[in-house]
Amino acid sequence: LTLIFFLSLAAISYAQQDVRSQWQVNTGNINVRSDSTVTSQVICTMDKGEIAEVVSQSYEWRKIRLPKQASAFINKKFLSLFDEKTAKVSADNVNIRLSPNDSSAILGKAKENEVVSILGKTGDWYRIEPTGNSFGWVHSRFLKQADKKAGEEAARPKANLPAQEEIT
């Protein structure tokens, strides 16, 4: 009985491992899904060469932070608008959803006072740029460990900012 317990514990720990690292998409137009099954909803697609931050794995699936192009929605009742492009979350652990409705898949949670970027509006919902706490799943056969250079390039901000020595 003790042996069965420890074998079960080992299987569970293998099933969901923390493997934070940078991975590169190795084929075009792969689906990022809301869960680790081929029947779960597609959140967005990624193209060959894009970098994904893998945060954990479950069997042959990798859980990734959602890319900026992913659909993510939050109900307006949980936001305080700064302007039409920026808002602050007004409650803790607010669901971020795949579609603008309460029955849609939950992609992550927003924390109270977290600032979000607004991309659009649908009824009582705002489409936002996914927060750092929003995740999807990709099958491991579509990913390869990113080399250090690709991972560094992905981590750099995309904005055209002047070099450090040019800032006055």
BELUR-V527458 format. One record per helix or strand of 2 or more residues. SS is the DSSP state (2 for helix, 1 for strand). FROM is the first residue (numbers start at 1). TO is the last residue. If there is no record, write none. Layout:
ss-><SS:SS>
from-><FROM:FROM>
to-><TO:TO>
This chain:
ss-><2:1:1:1:1:1:1:2:1:1:1:1:1:1:1:2:1:2:2>
from-><2:17:30:42:51:61:73:76:79:86:94:106:115:125:134:140:143:148:164>
to-><15:25:33:46:58:65:75:78:83:89:97:110:122:128:139:142:145:155:166>
